Amino acid sequence: QVQLVESGGGLVQAGGSLRLSCAASASGRTFGGYAMGWFRQAPGKEREFVAAIDRSGGRTYYTDSVKGRFTISRDSAKNTVSLQMNSLKPEDTAVYYCAAGIVSRDYVSQYEYSYWGQGTQVTVSS
Protein backbone atom coordinates (compact mmCIF):
# COMPACT_ATOMS: atom_id res chain seq x y z
CA GLN A 1 0.00 0.00 0.00
CA VAL A 2 1.12 3.51 -0.80
CA GLN A 3 -0.43 6.70 0.46
CA LEU A 4 0.25 9.89 -1.48
CA VAL A 5 -0.35 13.45 -0.36
CA GLU A 6 0.15 16.36 -2.75
CA SER A 7 0.87 19.94 -1.81
CA GLY A 8 2.00 23.17 -3.43
CA GLY A 9 -0.91 24.04 -5.67
CA GLY A 10 -2.36 27.51 -5.85
CA LEU A 11 -3.14 30.53 -7.98
CA VAL A 12 -0.40 32.07 -10.11
CA GLN A 13 -0.21 34.50 -12.99
CA ALA A 14 0.79 33.38 -16.45
CA GLY A 15 4.55 33.16 -16.71
CA GLY A 16 4.92 32.34 -13.05
CA SER A 17 6.14 29.22 -11.28
CA LEU A 18 4.87 26.67 -8.82
CA ARG A 19 6.44 23.62 -7.24
CA LEU A 20 4.23 20.65 -6.45
CA SER A 21 5.31 18.05 -3.95
CA CYS A 22 4.03 14.58 -3.25
CA ALA A 23 4.84 12.82 0.01
CA ALA A 24 4.66 9.04 -0.11
CA SER A 25 4.30 6.54 2.66
CA ALA A 26 4.61 2.91 1.66
CA SER A 27 4.17 -0.39 3.43
CA GLY A 28 5.70 -3.52 2.02
CA ARG A 29 7.50 -2.41 -1.12
CA THR A 30 9.65 0.66 -0.45
CA PHE A 31 9.22 4.00 -2.15
CA GLY A 32 12.15 3.19 -4.39
CA GLY A 33 10.22 0.27 -5.81
CA TYR A 34 7.67 2.51 -7.53
CA ALA A 35 7.75 4.68 -10.59
CA MET A 36 6.10 8.02 -9.93
CA GLY A 37 3.94 10.13 -12.17
CA TRP A 38 2.03 13.39 -12.32
CA PHE A 39 -1.28 13.63 -14.13
CA ARG A 40 -3.75 16.47 -14.43
CA GLN A 41 -7.42 16.92 -15.12
CA ALA A 42 -8.96 20.16 -16.32
CA PRO A 43 -12.70 20.85 -15.99
CA GLY A 44 -14.66 18.92 -18.58
CA LYS A 45 -11.62 17.04 -19.79
CA GLU A 46 -10.16 13.61 -19.20
CA ARG A 47 -7.20 13.08 -16.94
CA GLU A 48 -3.95 13.34 -18.87
CA PHE A 49 -0.33 12.42 -18.36
CA VAL A 50 2.08 15.22 -17.44
CA ALA A 51 5.38 13.71 -16.32
CA ALA A 52 6.89 10.55 -14.86
CA ILE A 53 10.13 9.35 -13.34
CA ASP A 54 11.37 5.79 -13.13
CA ARG A 55 12.26 3.95 -9.92
CA SER A 56 15.91 4.94 -9.97
CA GLY A 57 15.28 8.54 -10.92
CA GLY A 58 17.48 8.09 -13.94
CA ARG A 59 14.82 8.49 -16.59
CA THR A 60 12.10 11.09 -16.92
CA TYR A 61 9.19 11.42 -19.30
CA TYR A 62 7.09 14.44 -20.23
CA THR A 63 4.11 15.23 -22.34
CA ASP A 64 5.05 17.49 -25.23
CA SER A 65 3.15 20.52 -23.95
CA VAL A 66 5.28 20.79 -20.79
CA LYS A 67 8.71 19.85 -22.11
CA GLY A 68 11.24 22.54 -21.28
CA ARG A 69 8.93 24.09 -18.68
CA PHE A 70 8.30 21.34 -16.11
CA THR A 71 10.82 19.18 -14.27
CA ILE A 72 10.03 16.06 -12.28
CA SER A 73 12.39 14.82 -9.60
CA ARG A 74 12.39 12.41 -6.68
CA ASP A 75 14.13 12.30 -3.32
CA SER A 76 14.32 8.74 -2.08
CA ALA A 77 15.68 9.80 1.30
CA LYS A 78 12.57 11.91 1.91
CA ASN A 79 10.12 9.69 -0.02
CA THR A 80 8.97 12.63 -2.10
CA VAL A 81 8.47 13.44 -5.74
CA SER A 82 8.29 17.00 -7.00
CA LEU A 83 7.12 18.79 -10.10
CA GLN A 84 8.73 22.15 -10.74
CA MET A 85 6.52 24.12 -13.09
CA ASN A 86 7.90 27.23 -14.79
CA SER A 87 6.51 29.56 -17.45
CA LEU A 88 3.00 28.53 -16.53
CA LYS A 89 0.19 29.09 -18.99
CA PRO A 90 -3.58 29.36 -18.47
CA GLU A 91 -3.96 26.00 -20.21
CA ASP A 92 -1.97 24.40 -17.37
CA THR A 93 -4.92 25.06 -15.08
CA ALA A 94 -6.10 21.72 -13.68
CA VAL A 95 -6.17 19.46 -10.66
CA TYR A 96 -2.78 17.77 -10.49
CA TYR A 97 -2.50 14.22 -9.20
CA CYS A 98 0.50 12.30 -7.99
CA ALA A 99 0.57 8.59 -8.80
CA ALA A 100 2.71 5.57 -7.97
CA GLY A 101 2.98 2.29 -9.80
CA ILE A 102 5.10 -0.66 -10.77
CA VAL A 103 5.50 0.56 -14.32
CA SER A 104 7.37 -1.68 -16.69
CA ARG A 105 7.18 0.25 -19.92
CA ASP A 106 4.22 2.59 -20.50
CA TYR A 107 4.84 5.48 -18.14
CA VAL A 108 2.20 7.54 -19.93
CA SER A 109 -0.75 5.29 -19.19
CA GLN A 110 -2.70 6.04 -16.02
CA TYR A 111 -3.62 2.36 -15.84
CA GLU A 112 -0.02 1.51 -14.98
CA TYR A 113 -0.37 3.39 -11.70
CA SER A 114 -2.08 1.71 -8.75
CA TYR A 115 -1.97 4.48 -6.17
CA TRP A 116 -3.21 8.06 -6.41
CA GLY A 117 -3.21 11.16 -4.28
CA GLN A 118 -6.25 13.35 -3.70
CA GLY A 119 -5.07 16.06 -6.08
CA THR A 120 -4.06 19.69 -5.75
CA GLN A 121 -5.55 22.59 -7.69
CA VAL A 122 -3.33 24.69 -9.95
CA THR A 123 -4.91 27.81 -11.42
CA VAL A 124 -3.02 30.02 -13.88
CA SER A 125 -4.56 33.41 -14.58
CA SER A 126 -4.00 35.28 -17.83
C-alpha positions in Angstrom: 0.0 0.0 0.0 1.1 3.5 -0.8 -0.4 6.7 0.5 0.3 9.9 -1.5 -0.4 13.5 -0.4 0.1 16.4 -2.8 0.9 19.9 -1.8 2.0 23.2 -3.4 -0.9 24.0 -5.7 -2.4 27.5 -5.9 -3.1 30.5 -8.0 -0.4 32.1 -10.1 -0.2 34.5 -13.0 0.8 33.4 -16.4 4.5 33.2 -16.7 4.9 32.3 -13.1 6.1 29.2 -11.3 4.9 26.7 -8.8 6.4 23.6 -7.2 4.2 20.6 -6.5 5.3 18.1 -4.0 4.0 14.6 -3.3 4.8 12.8 0.0 4.7 9.0 -0.1 4.3 6.5 2.7 4.6 2.9 1.7 4.2 -0.4 3.4 5.7 -3.5 2.0 7.5 -2.4 -1.1 9.6 0.7 -0.4 9.2 4.0 -2.2 12.1 3.2 -4.4 10.2 0.3 -5.8 7.7 2.5 -7.5 7.7 4.7 -10.6 6.1 8.0 -9.9 3.9 10.1 -12.2 2.0 13.4 -12.3 -1.3 13.6 -14.1 -3.8 16.5 -14.4 -7.4 16.9 -15.1 -9.0 20.2 -16.3 -12.7 20.9 -16.0 -14.7 18.9 -18.6 -11.6 17.0 -19.8 -10.2 13.6 -19.2 -7.2 13.1 -16.9 -4.0 13.3 -18.9 -0.3 12.4 -18.4 2.1 15.2 -17.4 5.4 13.7 -16.3 6.9 10.5 -14.9 10.1 9.3 -13.3 11.4 5.8 -13.1 12.3 4.0 -9.9 15.9 4.9 -10.0 15.3 8.5 -10.9 17.5 8.1 -13.9 14.8 8.5 -16.6 12.1 11.1 -16.9 9.2 11.4 -19.3 7.1 14.4 -20.2 4.1 15.2 -22.3 5.1 17.5 -25.2 3.2 20.5 -23.9 5.3 20.8 -20.8 8.7 19.8 -22.1 11.2 22.5 -21.3 8.9 24.1 -18.7 8.3 21.3 -16.1 10.8 19.2 -14.3 10.0 16.1 -12.3 12.4 14.8 -9.6 12.4 12.4 -6.7 14.1 12.3 -3.3 14.3 8.7 -2.1 15.7 9.8 1.3 12.6 11.9 1.9 10.1 9.7 0.0 9.0 12.6 -2.1 8.5 13.4 -5.7 8.3 17.0 -7.0 7.1 18.8 -10.1 8.7 22.2 -10.7 6.5 24.1 -13.1 7.9 27.2 -14.8 6.5 29.6 -17.5 3.0 28.5 -16.5 0.2 29.1 -19.0 -3.6 29.4 -18.5 -4.0 26.0 -20.2 -2.0 24.4 -17.4 -4.9 25.1 -15.1 -6.1 21.7 -13.7 -6.2 19.5 -10.7 -2.8 17.8 -10.5 -2.5 14.2 -9.2 0.5 12.3 -8.0 0.6 8.6 -8.8 2.7 5.6 -8.0 3.0 2.3 -9.8 5.1 -0.7 -10.8 5.5 0.6 -14.3 7.4 -1.7 -16.7 7.2 0.3 -19.9 4.2 2.6 -20.5 4.8 5.5 -18.1 2.2 7.5 -19.9 -0.8 5.3 -19.2 -2.7 6.0 -16.0 -3.6 2.4 -15.8 0.0 1.5 -15.0 -0.4 3.4 -11.7 -2.1 1.7 -8.8 -2.0 4.5 -6.2 -3.2 8.1 -6.4 -3.2 11.2 -4.3 -6.2 13.4 -3.7 -5.1 16.1 -6.1 -4.1 19.7 -5.7 -5.5 22.6 -7.7 -3.3 24.7 -9.9 -4.9 27.8 -11.4 -3.0 30.0 -13.9 -4.6 33.4 -14.6 -4.0 35.3 -17.8 
